[in-house]
Amino acid sequence: YAYVRCDMTGAYVTYNGGESWRMFNLRSPVRWFVFDPGNADVIYANSIALCRSNDGGKTWNILYPDPSEISSIICRGDHASEVVITRDSIRKNVNALAVDPADSKKLYACITTGRTSAFYISDDSGAHWTKDKVLEEAAKNIFIVPSSPENNRTLYLTGRNTITVRENGTWTINSGPAEIRTLTEYAGGFDKKSKRYIIYAISGRSYFNPS
């Protein structure tokens, strides 16, 4: 499977290596996709809310905020963008998400509630969330070191010009390059040979900015 998001409302999926594409609509531009490493049919997408598909993108359901907390969906702004309204009228947005490589039910998320961003963990596929740490800023990405202990993962949360690290249960913040104001995109991967997790970043303007 391959998925493409664009700056318009539609997103696209191909099941045959790009020979044909199917468009789907989550009521707003998709900011990012996250894939379950243990099940290719499970995909998460951040649009007007955090959505999940269990069938390879054929159908989607809102995962967060919990549908029971949503009172309405309204159009707002000069582009008539759709916005989720919760019963308590507090804006809730999932800025970053990661699925544990050894346990598909375990999710890690940065969630902004009102003006507060925090790191959360779910052990039941997002049905319930536990706040683990209040963050100084919303995270752009969450990277998991796959070689770290399954019950105490080493995590990297990327920010505007910082990377917040949780290792052995301790949190630290590493600053980015002094001459760079904003790092807009990140990519990370585990090098089996050196047993290191390597993160790359670029600077520049980005249309979609979770902060």
C-alpha positions in Angstrom: 0.0 0.0 0.0 1.0 3.6 -0.5 -0.8 6.7 0.6 -0.5 10.3 -0.6 -1.8 13.5 1.2 -2.2 16.8 -0.5 -3.1 20.4 0.4 -6.7 19.9 -0.7 -9.3 17.7 1.1 -8.7 14.5 -0.8 -6.1 11.8 0.0 -5.1 8.9 -2.1 -4.2 5.2 -1.8 -2.9 2.6 -4.2 -2.9 -1.1 -3.8 -1.0 -2.0 -6.9 2.2 0.0 -6.9 0.7 3.1 -8.3 -1.0 1.6 -11.4 -4.3 3.0 -10.1 -5.3 5.2 -7.2 -8.5 5.6 -5.1 -9.3 8.9 -3.5 -10.8 9.1 0.0 -12.0 12.1 2.0 -11.5 12.7 5.7 -13.3 16.1 5.6 -10.1 18.1 5.8 -6.5 17.8 4.5 -4.6 14.9 6.0 -1.5 16.2 7.9 0.2 12.8 8.4 -0.2 9.1 8.2 1.1 6.5 10.7 1.3 2.8 9.9 1.0 -0.1 12.2 4.3 -2.1 11.8 2.5 -5.3 12.7 -0.6 -5.0 10.5 -0.5 -3.4 7.1 -4.2 -2.9 7.1 -4.2 -0.6 10.1 -3.4 3.1 9.3 -3.8 6.2 11.4 -4.5 9.6 9.8 -4.7 13.1 11.3 -7.3 15.2 9.7 -10.2 17.0 11.6 -9.5 14.4 14.2 -7.3 11.3 14.6 -8.8 8.6 12.4 -8.1 4.9 12.0 -8.7 2.4 9.3 -8.6 -1.3 10.0 -9.1 -2.3 6.3 -6.3 -0.7 4.4 -7.9 2.7 4.0 -11.3 1.5 2.7 -13.2 2.8 5.7 -12.2 5.2 8.5 -13.5 6.0 12.0 -12.6 8.8 14.4 -10.4 7.6 17.2 -9.6 10.8 19.1 -11.3 12.8 20.5 -13.6 9.9 21.5 -16.7 10.1 19.3 -18.8 10.3 22.5 -17.1 13.7 23.3 -17.9 15.2 19.9 -21.0 17.4 19.9 -20.8 18.7 16.3 -18.6 19.4 13.3 -18.8 22.9 12.0 -17.3 24.9 9.1 -15.0 27.8 10.1 -12.8 30.4 8.3 -12.7 31.8 4.8 -12.0 28.3 3.4 -15.0 26.8 5.3 -12.7 24.3 7.0 -14.4 21.7 9.1 -13.6 21.7 12.8 -14.6 19.2 15.5 -16.4 20.7 18.5 -16.2 18.8 21.8 -18.9 18.9 24.5 -16.5 20.8 26.8 -15.6 23.2 23.8 -11.9 22.5 24.4 -9.8 21.9 21.2 -8.0 18.6 21.3 -5.5 17.7 18.6 -3.1 14.8 18.2 0.1 16.4 17.0 2.2 13.2 16.7 1.6 9.4 17.0 3.7 6.2 17.0 2.7 2.6 17.3 5.0 0.3 19.3 6.8 -2.1 17.0 6.2 -5.1 19.3 2.6 -4.4 20.4 0.1 -2.9 18.0 -2.2 -2.0 20.9 0.3 0.3 22.5 0.2 3.8 21.1 2.3 6.9 22.0 1.0 10.3 21.3 1.5 14.0 21.7 -1.8 15.6 22.4 -2.6 19.3 22.7 -5.6 20.1 24.9 -6.4 23.7 24.8 -2.9 25.3 25.1 -1.2 22.4 26.9 0.7 19.8 25.1 1.5 16.5 26.8 2.9 13.0 26.0 0.3 10.2 26.4 0.4 6.4 26.3 -2.5 4.0 25.4 -2.3 0.3 26.0 -5.7 -0.5 24.4 -5.4 0.8 20.8 -6.4 4.3 21.8 -9.6 3.6 23.7 -8.0 5.1 26.9 -5.0 7.4 27.3 -2.7 8.1 30.3 -0.8 11.4 30.5 2.9 10.7 31.1 4.5 14.1 30.8 3.6 17.7 30.1 5.7 19.0 27.2 7.2 22.5 26.6 5.8 22.4 23.0 3.9 20.2 20.7 5.9 17.4 19.1 6.1 17.0 15.4 7.2 13.3 15.5 7.6 10.4 17.9 10.4 8.0 17.1 10.8 4.7 19.0 14.1 2.9 19.3 13.1 -0.7 18.5 16.0 -2.2 20.4 15.0 -0.6 23.7 13.1 -2.5 26.4 9.5 -3.2 25.4 8.3 -2.1 28.9 10.5 1.1 28.9 11.0 2.4 25.4 13.6 4.9 24.4 11.7 7.7 22.6 12.6 10.8 20.7 10.0 13.6 20.4 10.9 16.2 17.8 10.1 19.9 18.3 10.7 23.2 16.5 14.4 23.1 17.3 14.7 20.5 20.1 14.5 16.8 20.6 13.0 15.6 23.9 14.3 12.2 24.8 13.0 9.6 27.2 15.6 7.0 28.0 15.6 4.6 31.0 12.5 6.5 32.3 14.4 9.8 32.4 13.4 12.8 30.2 16.0 15.2 28.7 15.9 18.0 26.1 18.5 18.3 23.4 18.8 21.6 21.6 19.1 21.8 17.8 21.6 23.8 15.8 22.1 27.3 17.2 22.0 29.0 13.8 18.6 27.3 12.9 15.4 28.8 14.2 13.0 26.1 13.0 13.4 22.4 11.9 10.4 21.7 9.8 10.7 18.0 8.8 12.3 15.0 10.5 13.1 11.4 9.5 14.5 8.7 11.6 15.7 5.1 11.4 17.6 2.4 13.3 21.0 1.4 12.1 21.4 -2.3 13.0 25.1 -2.3 12.4 26.0 0.5 14.8 22.9 -0.2 17.0 22.2 3.6 16.9 19.0 5.4 16.1 19.7 8.2 13.7 17.5 11.3 13.1 17.7 13.6 10.2 16.2 17.1 10.0 15.7 19.8 7.5 14.9 23.5 7.9 12.6 25.7 5.9 9.0 26.6 5.5 6.4 23.9 5.8 2.7 24.3 4.8 1.6 21.9 7.5 2.9 22.8 10.9 1.4 20.9 13.9 2.4 23.7 16.3 
